[in-house]
Amino acid sequence: MTDAASIGPATPPDLHVMTFNIRRRVSRMLHPRRDRWVARRPLVRAILENEQPTILGVQEALADQASFVASVLGPDYDRIGRGRNRRGDGEQCTIFYDTRRLRLDDWSQRALSDTPLEPGSHTWGNMIPRIAVSADFTDAATDARFTVINTHLDHLSRASRIRSAEMLNELAADAGRPVIVMGDLNARPRSSPIRILTSGPLKDAWKLAERRLTPMWDTYSAYRPPRAAGRRLDWILVTAGIEVRAIGVHAVRFDGAAASDHEPVQALVRVQPPSGSSPPRLS
């Protein structure tokens, strides 16, 4: 593996979207040599500096990690999302976006629970709060309007993953514009949550893609060498109105070291602009 860009910066009308569980900073590490944030931080930097996604959804980011990602992406990027706990602290599902290309029209953060507007709530069997961050964007180059949802489903409770999948389907159906859902879904391709998600307006971007840039690497590696056993946990899903031009799992290694215990998933997409809009404004 090399550290060469898988997709790199996108030019209009394409958008580069990436989902990346960057692995929270922990004091009690399962893999002490590989899990240390101080050692992984420059590897995360190398990936992001090479790829420069238009939209990046991260999972497991603590406040200092989200700030680090923001510093790597630079001043042309903005971010939305707060911690999943009642006071807004804890892990984030932050969405970063390139302000040179995208205008943020609105955004919200919901708890994946029966009381989604109550921060920190969890009622579906998950012992810790789970969230979904939703952003409505307008593409400055094409006038296309679309929604991005970034989430991280529970790793233990199957019931919570199922209820969360149902909520995500409802959000996609009610958006009134094309939708991209990305995140660590903790669900494999034949699992009930994925069957639920892909039975509605959302479809698996991997299956829709015109080109696949890599093998279908397992997206949870636990820092091991890449392998392709069909066990994706990290997903990009899209509704009608979004063309998936290319997709890949960027299982990059740096002298054998991985930036996270999850691999980033990336796609090059085009969002259908409103009828009668002008051609893309190339920068």
Backbone hydrogen bonds, N-H to C=O, Kabsch-Sander energy under -0.5 kcal/mol:
donor,donor_aa,acceptor,acceptor_aa,energy
14,D,11,T,-2.0
15,L,269,V,-2.7
17,V,15,L,-0.7
17,V,267,A,-2.7
18,M,55,I,-2.0
19,T,265,V,-2.5
20,F,57,G,-2.5
22,I,20,F,-1.0
22,I,59,Q,-1.5
29,M,27,S,-0.8
34,R,31,H,-0.9
35,D,31,H,-3.0
36,R,32,P,-0.6
39,A,36,R,-0.7
40,R,36,R,-1.9
41,R,37,W,-2.6
43,L,40,R,-0.8
44,V,40,R,-2.3
45,R,41,R,-2.3
46,A,42,P,-2.0
47,I,43,L,-2.0
48,L,44,V,-2.4
49,E,45,R,-2.8
50,N,46,A,-1.8
51,E,47,I,-2.6
52,Q,48,L,-2.6
54,T,16,H,-1.4
55,I,16,H,-2.2
56,L,96,F,-2.6
57,G,18,M,-2.9
58,V,56,L,-0.6
58,V,94,T,-2.3
59,Q,20,F,-1.5
61,A,92,Q,-1.4
62,L,60,E,-0.6
66,A,62,L,-2.8
67,S,63,A,-2.1
68,F,64,D,-1.7
69,V,65,Q,-2.5
70,A,66,A,-2.3
71,S,67,S,-2.1
72,V,68,F,-2.0
73,L,69,V,-2.5
74,G,70,A,-2.0
77,Y,74,G,-1.7
78,D,97,Y,-2.3
80,I,95,I,-2.0
83,G,88,G,-2.2
84,R,91,E,-1.9
85,N,89,D,-2.5
88,G,85,N,-2.0
92,Q,61,A,-2.0
93,C,82,R,-0.5
95,I,80,I,-2.2
96,F,56,L,-3.1
96,F,94,T,-0.5
97,Y,78,D,-2.3
98,D,54,T,-2.1
99,T,76,D,-2.7
99,T,97,Y,-0.7
100,R,76,D,-0.5
101,R,98,D,-1.4
102,L,98,D,-2.5
103,R,138,T,-2.7
105,D,103,R,-0.6
105,D,136,D,-3.1
106,D,136,D,-1.2
108,S,134,S,-2.4
110,R,132,A,-2.6
111,A,116,P,-2.6
112,L,130,R,-3.1
113,S,111,A,-1.7
118,E,115,T,-2.2
120,G,84,R,-0.6
121,S,118,E,-1.9
132,A,110,R,-2.2
133,V,150,N,-2.8
134,S,108,S,-2.9
135,A,148,V,-2.8
136,D,106,D,-3.1
137,F,135,A,-0.5
137,F,146,F,-3.2
138,T,103,R,-2.0
139,D,144,A,-3.0
140,A,101,R,-3.2
140,A,138,T,-0.6
141,A,101,R,-0.5
143,D,139,D,-2.9
146,F,137,F,-2.1
147,T,178,P,-2.6
148,V,135,A,-2.7
149,I,180,I,-2.9
150,N,133,V,-2.7
151,T,182,M,-1.8
152,H,131,I,-1.1
153,L,184,D,-1.9
158,R,156,L,-0.8
161,R,157,S,-1.9
162,I,158,R,-2.3
163,R,159,A,-2.5
164,S,160,S,-2.6
165,A,161,R,-2.3
166,E,162,I,-2.0
167,M,163,R,-2.1
168,L,164,S,-2.6
169,N,165,A,-2.2
170,E,166,E,-1.9
171,L,167,M,-2.6
172,A,168,L,-2.4
173,A,169,N,-2.5
174,D,170,E,-2.0
175,A,171,L,-0.6
175,A,172,A,-0.7
180,I,147,T,-2.6
181,V,237,L,-2.8
182,M,149,I,-3.0
183,G,235,W,-1.8
184,D,151,T,-1.2
185,L,183,G,-0.9
185,L,233,L,-2.3
186,N,233,L,-0.8
191,S,188,R,-2.0
195,R,191,S,-2.2
196,I,192,S,-2.6
197,L,193,P,-2.6
198,T,194,I,-2.5
199,S,196,I,-1.1
200,G,197,L,-0.8
202,L,197,L,-0.6
203,K,238,V,-2.4
205,A,236,I,-2.2
208,L,204,D,-1.5
209,A,205,A,-1.5
210,E,244,V,-1.9
211,R,245,R,-0.5
213,L,211,R,-0.6
213,L,247,I,-3.2
214,T,247,I,-0.5
217,W,215,P,-2.2
218,D,227,R,-3.5
219,T,231,R,-0.5
220,Y,231,R,-0.6
221,S,219,T,-0.7
221,S,261,D,-2.3
222,A,261,D,-1.8
224,R,221,S,-1.8
229,A,227,R,-0.6
230,G,216,M,-0.7
235,W,183,G,-2.6
237,L,181,V,-3.1
238,V,203,K,-2.4
239,T,179,V,-1.7
242,I,239,T,-1.1
243,E,270,R,-3.1
244,V,242,I,-0.5
245,R,243,E,-0.9
245,R,268,L,-2.4
246,A,268,L,-1.4
247,I,211,R,-1.5
248,G,266,Q,-2.3
249,V,215,P,-0.5
250,H,248,G,-0.6
250,H,264,P,-2.3
251,A,249,V,-1.9
252,V,250,H,-2.1
254,F,257,A,-2.9
255,D,253,R,-0.6
257,A,254,F,-1.7
262,H,21,N,-0.5
263,E,219,T,-2.8
265,V,19,T,-2.4
266,Q,248,G,-2.7
267,A,17,V,-2.6
268,L,246,A,-2.5
269,V,15,L,-2.9
269,V,267,A,-0.6
270,R,243,E,-2.2
271,V,13,P,-0.5
272,Q,241,G,-3.3
277,S,274,P,-1.8
281,R,141,A,-2.1
282,L,280,P,-0.9
